[in-house]
Amino acid sequence: MGKPRKYVPTGESGKPLLEKRSKPVFPAGLTPREKEVLQLIASGLTNAEIAERLFISPHTVKNHVTNIYKKIKVEDRTQIALWAIAAGLVGDEPE
């Protein structure tokens, strides 16, 4: 007898189905964009500078900042920066 074969699920075409990859998990349920904004806040950028860097409107940045405040339960930008340091997010380049 030979080696046992590994079962590979196939679709209707008979081709192997691709495994579903899970989405990356960010701390506190942050979205990838919120993580970028958080890192830029922790780097000392203003909302206007973040908007310019990410090619989004200042209003959109403000919305992201509000969501970050709620998700990580802080009340100001300094606390965001401290939280980012504690979470090990500072020093990473925004993705």
DOVEX-133289 format. One record per residue: residue in three letters; x, y, z of N, C-alpha, C in turn. Coordinates in steps of 0.1 Angstrom, whole numbers, plus 5000, padded with zeros to 4 digits. Example, Ala and Ser with C-alpha at 12.3 -4.5 7.8 and 13.67 -1.06 7.14 Angstrom:
2
@code->Ala	n_px->5132	n_py->4943	n_pz->5078	ca_px->5123	ca_py->4955	ca_pz->5078	c_px->5132	c_py->4967	c_pz->5078
@code->Ser	n_px->5128	n_py->4978	n_pz->5071	ca_px->5137	ca_py->4989	ca_pz->5071	c_px->5129	c_py->5000	c_pz->5079
***
This chain:
95
@code->Met	n_px->5008	n_py->4988	n_pz->5000	ca_px->5000	ca_py->5000	ca_pz->5000	c_px->5009	c_py->5013	c_pz->5000
@code->Gly	n_px->5004	n_py->5023	n_pz->4993	ca_px->5011	ca_py->5036	ca_pz->4993	c_px->5007	c_py->5045	c_pz->5004
@code->Lys	n_px->5012	n_py->5057	n_pz->5003	ca_px->5008	ca_py->5067	ca_pz->5013	c_px->4993	c_py->5070	c_pz->5013
@code->Pro	n_px->4987	n_py->5072	n_pz->5024	ca_px->4973	ca_py->5077	ca_pz->5024	c_px->4972	c_py->5090	c_pz->5018
@code->Arg	n_px->4962	n_py->5092	n_pz->5010	ca_px->4960	ca_py->5105	ca_pz->5004	c_px->4952	c_py->5115	c_pz->5013
@code->Lys	n_px->4956	n_py->5127	n_pz->5012	ca_px->4950	ca_py->5138	ca_pz->5020	c_px->4937	c_py->5142	c_pz->5012
@code->Tyr	n_px->4926	n_py->5143	n_pz->5019	ca_px->4914	ca_py->5148	ca_pz->5013	c_px->4915	c_py->5163	c_pz->5010
@code->Val	n_px->4912	n_py->5167	n_pz->4998	ca_px->4912	ca_py->5181	ca_pz->4994	c_px->4898	c_py->5184	c_pz->4988
@code->Pro	n_px->4890	n_py->5193	n_pz->4995	ca_px->4877	ca_py->5196	ca_pz->4990	c_px->4878	c_py->5203	c_pz->4976
@code->Thr	n_px->4869	n_py->5199	n_pz->4968	ca_px->4868	ca_py->5205	ca_pz->4954	c_px->4855	c_py->5212	c_pz->4952
@code->Gly	n_px->4855	n_py->5221	n_pz->4942	ca_px->4843	ca_py->5228	ca_pz->4938	c_px->4836	c_py->5220	c_pz->4927
@code->Glu	n_px->4826	n_py->5226	n_pz->4921	ca_px->4818	ca_py->5219	ca_pz->4910	c_px->4827	c_py->5216	c_pz->4898
@code->Ser	n_px->4837	n_py->5224	n_pz->4896	ca_px->4846	ca_py->5222	ca_pz->4885	c_px->4856	c_py->5211	c_pz->4887
@code->Gly	n_px->4857	n_py->5206	n_pz->4900	ca_px->4867	ca_py->5196	ca_pz->4903	c_px->4880	c_py->5202	c_pz->4908
@code->Lys	n_px->4881	n_py->5215	n_pz->4907	ca_px->4894	ca_py->5222	ca_pz->4911	c_px->4893	c_py->5223	c_pz->4926
@code->Pro	n_px->4905	n_py->5223	n_pz->4933	ca_px->4905	ca_py->5224	ca_pz->4947	c_px->4900	c_py->5238	c_pz->4952
@code->Leu	n_px->4892	n_py->5238	n_pz->4962	ca_px->4887	ca_py->5251	ca_pz->4968	c_px->4899	c_py->5257	c_pz->4976
@code->Leu	n_px->4899	n_py->5271	n_pz->4974	ca_px->4909	ca_py->5278	ca_pz->4982	c_px->4905	c_py->5280	c_pz->4996
@code->Glu	n_px->4914	n_py->5279	n_pz->5005	ca_px->4911	ca_py->5281	ca_pz->5019	c_px->4908	c_py->5296	c_pz->5022
@code->Lys	n_px->4897	n_py->5298	n_pz->5029	ca_px->4894	ca_py->5312	ca_pz->5033	c_px->4904	c_py->5317	c_pz->5043
@code->Arg	n_px->4909	n_py->5329	n_pz->5040	ca_px->4919	ca_py->5335	ca_pz->5049	c_px->4911	c_py->5344	c_pz->5058
@code->Ser	n_px->4914	n_py->5343	n_pz->5071	ca_px->4907	ca_py->5352	ca_pz->5080	c_px->4913	c_py->5366	c_pz->5079
@code->Lys	n_px->4905	n_py->5376	n_pz->5082	ca_px->4909	ca_py->5390	ca_pz->5082	c_px->4919	c_py->5392	c_pz->5093
@code->Pro	n_px->4929	n_py->5401	n_pz->5091	ca_px->4938	ca_py->5404	ca_pz->5102	c_px->4930	c_py->5410	c_pz->5114
@code->Val	n_px->4934	n_py->5407	n_pz->5125	ca_px->4928	ca_py->5411	ca_pz->5138	c_px->4936	c_py->5423	c_pz->5143
@code->Phe	n_px->4930	n_py->5434	n_pz->5146	ca_px->4937	ca_py->5445	ca_pz->5151	c_px->4932	c_py->5447	c_pz->5166
@code->Pro	n_px->4941	n_py->5453	n_pz->5174	ca_px->4937	ca_py->5455	ca_pz->5188	c_px->4925	c_py->5463	c_pz->5189
@code->Ala	n_px->4917	n_py->5460	n_pz->5199	ca_px->4904	ca_py->5467	ca_pz->5203	c_px->4894	c_py->5468	c_pz->5192
@code->Gly	n_px->4895	n_py->5459	n_pz->5182	ca_px->4885	ca_py->5459	ca_pz->5171	c_px->4887	c_py->5471	c_pz->5161
@code->Leu	n_px->4899	n_py->5477	n_pz->5161	ca_px->4902	ca_py->5487	ca_pz->5151	c_px->4902	c_py->5482	c_pz->5137
@code->Thr	n_px->4898	n_py->5490	n_pz->5128	ca_px->4899	ca_py->5486	ca_pz->5114	c_px->4913	c_py->5489	c_pz->5109
@code->Pro	n_px->4917	n_py->5484	n_pz->5098	ca_px->4931	ca_py->5487	ca_pz->5093	c_px->4933	c_py->5502	c_pz->5091
@code->Arg	n_px->4923	n_py->5510	n_pz->5086	ca_px->4924	ca_py->5524	ca_pz->5085	c_px->4925	c_py->5531	c_pz->5098
@code->Glu	n_px->4917	n_py->5527	n_pz->5108	ca_px->4918	ca_py->5533	ca_pz->5121	c_px->4932	c_py->5530	c_pz->5127
@code->Lys	n_px->4938	n_py->5519	n_pz->5125	ca_px->4951	ca_py->5516	ca_pz->5130	c_px->4961	c_py->5525	c_pz->5123
@code->Glu	n_px->4960	n_py->5528	n_pz->5110	ca_px->4968	ca_py->5538	ca_pz->5104	c_px->4967	c_py->5551	c_pz->5110
@code->Val	n_px->4955	n_py->5556	n_pz->5112	ca_px->4952	ca_py->5569	ca_pz->5118	c_px->4958	c_py->5570	c_pz->5132
@code->Leu	n_px->4956	n_py->5559	n_pz->5140	ca_px->4961	ca_py->5559	ca_pz->5153	c_px->4977	c_py->5560	c_pz->5153
@code->Gln	n_px->4983	n_py->5553	n_pz->5144	ca_px->4998	ca_py->5553	ca_pz->5143	c_px->5003	c_py->5568	c_pz->5140
@code->Leu	n_px->4995	n_py->5574	n_pz->5131	ca_px->4999	ca_py->5587	ca_pz->5127	c_px->4997	c_py->5598	c_pz->5138
@code->Ile	n_px->4986	n_py->5596	n_pz->5145	ca_px->4984	ca_py->5604	ca_pz->5157	c_px->4995	c_py->5603	c_pz->5167
@code->Ala	n_px->4999	n_py->5590	n_pz->5169	ca_px->5009	ca_py->5587	ca_pz->5179	c_px->5023	c_py->5593	c_pz->5174
@code->Ser	n_px->5024	n_py->5595	n_pz->5161	ca_px->5036	ca_py->5601	ca_pz->5155	c_px->5036	c_py->5616	c_pz->5156
@code->Gly	n_px->5025	n_py->5622	n_pz->5161	ca_px->5024	ca_py->5636	ca_pz->5163	c_px->5017	c_py->5644	c_pz->5152
@code->Leu	n_px->5011	n_py->5637	n_pz->5142	ca_px->5005	ca_py->5644	ca_pz->5131	c_px->4992	c_py->5650	c_pz->5135
@code->Thr	n_px->4988	n_py->5661	n_pz->5129	ca_px->4975	ca_py->5667	ca_pz->5131	c_px->4965	c_py->5660	c_pz->5121
@code->Asn	n_px->4952	n_py->5663	n_pz->5123	ca_px->4942	ca_py->5657	ca_pz->5115	c_px->4944	c_py->5661	c_pz->5100
@code->Ala	n_px->4947	n_py->5674	n_pz->5098	ca_px->4950	ca_py->5679	ca_pz->5084	c_px->4962	c_py->5672	c_pz->5078
@code->Glu	n_px->4972	n_py->5669	n_pz->5086	ca_px->4984	ca_py->5662	ca_pz->5080	c_px->4981	c_py->5648	c_pz->5077
@code->Ile	n_px->4973	n_py->5642	n_pz->5086	ca_px->4968	ca_py->5628	ca_pz->5084	c_px->4960	c_py->5627	c_pz->5071
@code->Ala	n_px->4951	n_py->5636	n_pz->5070	ca_px->4942	ca_py->5636	ca_pz->5058	c_px->4951	c_py->5637	c_pz->5045
@code->Glu	n_px->4960	n_py->5646	n_pz->5045	ca_px->4969	ca_py->5648	ca_pz->5034	c_px->4977	c_py->5635	c_pz->5031
@code->Arg	n_px->4982	n_py->5629	n_pz->5041	ca_px->4991	ca_py->5617	ca_pz->5040	c_px->4983	c_py->5605	c_pz->5035
@code->Leu	n_px->4970	n_py->5604	n_pz->5039	ca_px->4962	ca_py->5592	ca_pz->5036	c_px->4953	c_py->5595	c_pz->5024
@code->Phe	n_px->4953	n_py->5607	n_pz->5019	ca_px->4944	ca_py->5611	ca_pz->5007	c_px->4930	c_py->5609	c_pz->5010
@code->Ile	n_px->4926	n_py->5614	n_pz->5022	ca_px->4912	ca_py->5614	ca_pz->5027	c_px->4909	c_py->5628	c_pz->5032
@code->Ser	n_px->4896	n_py->5631	n_pz->5034	ca_px->4892	ca_py->5644	ca_pz->5039	c_px->4895	c_py->5645	c_pz->5054
@code->Pro	n_px->4897	n_py->5658	n_pz->5058	ca_px->4898	ca_py->5660	ca_pz->5073	c_px->4886	c_py->5655	c_pz->5081
@code->His	n_px->4874	n_py->5656	n_pz->5075	ca_px->4862	ca_py->5652	ca_pz->5081	c_px->4863	c_py->5636	c_pz->5083
@code->Thr	n_px->4868	n_py->5629	n_pz->5074	ca_px->4869	ca_py->5615	ca_pz->5075	c_px->4879	c_py->5611	c_pz->5086
@code->Val	n_px->4890	n_py->5619	n_pz->5086	ca_px->4900	ca_py->5617	ca_pz->5097	c_px->4893	c_py->5619	c_pz->5111
@code->Lys	n_px->4885	n_py->5629	n_pz->5112	ca_px->4878	ca_py->5632	ca_pz->5124	c_px->4869	c_py->5621	c_pz->5128
@code->Asn	n_px->4862	n_py->5615	n_pz->5118	ca_px->4854	ca_py->5603	ca_pz->5121	c_px->4862	c_py->5591	c_pz->5126
@code->His	n_px->4873	n_py->5589	n_pz->5120	ca_px->4882	ca_py->5578	ca_pz->5124	c_px->4887	c_py->5580	c_pz->5139
@code->Val	n_px->4891	n_py->5593	n_pz->5141	ca_px->4895	ca_py->5596	ca_pz->5155	c_px->4884	c_py->5594	c_pz->5165
@code->Thr	n_px->4872	n_py->5598	n_pz->5162	ca_px->4861	ca_py->5596	ca_pz->5171	c_px->4859	c_py->5581	c_pz->5174
@code->Asn	n_px->4860	n_py->5573	n_pz->5163	ca_px->4858	ca_py->5558	ca_pz->5165	c_px->4869	c_py->5552	c_pz->5173
@code->Ile	n_px->4881	n_py->5557	n_pz->5171	ca_px->4893	ca_py->5553	ca_pz->5179	c_px->4891	c_py->5556	c_pz->5194
@code->Tyr	n_px->4886	n_py->5568	n_pz->5197	ca_px->4884	ca_py->5572	ca_pz->5211	c_px->4874	c_py->5562	c_pz->5217
@code->Lys	n_px->4863	n_py->5559	n_pz->5210	ca_px->4853	ca_py->5550	ca_pz->5215	c_px->4858	c_py->5536	c_pz->5217
@code->Lys	n_px->4866	n_py->5531	n_pz->5207	ca_px->4870	ca_py->5517	ca_pz->5208	c_px->4881	c_py->5514	c_pz->5218
@code->Ile	n_px->4890	n_py->5524	n_pz->5220	ca_px->4901	ca_py->5521	ca_pz->5230	c_px->4898	c_py->5529	c_pz->5243
@code->Lys	n_px->4886	n_py->5535	n_pz->5244	ca_px->4881	ca_py->5541	ca_pz->5256	c_px->4891	c_py->5552	c_pz->5262
@code->Val	n_px->4895	n_py->5561	n_pz->5253	ca_px->4903	ca_py->5572	ca_pz->5258	c_px->4896	c_py->5585	c_pz->5254
@code->Glu	n_px->4901	n_py->5597	n_pz->5259	ca_px->4895	ca_py->5609	ca_pz->5258	c_px->4903	c_py->5620	c_pz->5250
@code->Asp	n_px->4916	n_py->5617	n_pz->5248	ca_px->4924	ca_py->5627	ca_pz->5241	c_px->4935	c_py->5621	c_pz->5233
@code->Arg	n_px->4941	n_py->5629	n_pz->5225	ca_px->4952	ca_py->5624	ca_pz->5216	c_px->4964	c_py->5619	c_pz->5223
@code->Thr	n_px->4967	n_py->5625	n_pz->5235	ca_px->4979	ca_py->5620	ca_pz->5242	c_px->4976	c_py->5606	c_pz->5247
@code->Gln	n_px->4964	n_py->5604	n_pz->5252	ca_px->4960	ca_py->5590	ca_pz->5256	c_px->4961	c_py->5580	c_pz->5244
@code->Ile	n_px->4957	n_py->5585	n_pz->5233	ca_px->4958	ca_py->5576	ca_pz->5221	c_px->4972	c_py->5572	c_pz->5219
@code->Ala	n_px->4981	n_py->5582	n_pz->5219	ca_px->4996	ca_py->5579	ca_pz->5217	c_px->5001	c_py->5570	c_pz->5228
@code->Leu	n_px->4997	n_py->5572	n_pz->5240	ca_px->5002	ca_py->5563	ca_pz->5251	c_px->4996	c_py->5548	c_pz->5249
@code->Trp	n_px->4984	n_py->5547	n_pz->5244	ca_px->4978	ca_py->5534	ca_pz->5242	c_px->4985	c_py->5528	c_pz->5230
@code->Ala	n_px->4988	n_py->5535	n_pz->5220	ca_px->4995	ca_py->5529	ca_pz->5208	c_px->5009	c_py->5524	c_pz->5212
@code->Ile	n_px->5016	n_py->5531	n_pz->5221	ca_px->5029	ca_py->5527	ca_pz->5226	c_px->5027	c_py->5514	c_pz->5234
@code->Ala	n_px->5017	n_py->5513	n_pz->5243	ca_px->5015	ca_py->5501	ca_pz->5251	c_px->5011	c_py->5489	c_pz->5243
@code->Ala	n_px->5004	n_py->5492	n_pz->5232	ca_px->4999	ca_py->5481	ca_pz->5223	c_px->5010	c_py->5477	c_pz->5213
@code->Gly	n_px->5022	n_py->5484	n_pz->5213	ca_px->5032	ca_py->5481	ca_pz->5204	c_px->5030	c_py->5485	c_pz->5190
@code->Leu	n_px->5022	n_py->5495	n_pz->5187	ca_px->5019	ca_py->5499	ca_pz->5174	c_px->5027	c_py->5511	c_pz->5169
@code->Val	n_px->5034	n_py->5518	n_pz->5178	ca_px->5043	ca_py->5529	ca_pz->5174	c_px->5056	c_py->5523	c_pz->5169
@code->Gly	n_px->5060	n_py->5529	n_pz->5158	ca_px->5073	ca_py->5525	ca_pz->5152	c_px->5070	c_py->5517	c_pz->5140
@code->Asp	n_px->5058	n_py->5511	n_pz->5138	ca_px->5054	ca_py->5504	ca_pz->5126	c_px->5051	c_py->5515	c_pz->5115
@code->Glu	n_px->5054	n_py->5512	n_pz->5103	ca_px->5050	ca_py->5521	ca_pz->5092	c_px->5035	c_py->5518	c_pz->5090
@code->Pro	n_px->5027	n_py->5528	n_pz->5087	ca_px->5013	ca_py->5525	ca_pz->5084	c_px->5013	c_py->5516	c_pz->5072
@code->Glu	n_px->5004	n_py->5507	n_pz->5072	ca_px->5003	ca_py->5497	ca_pz->5061	c_px->4995	c_py->5503	c_pz->5049
***
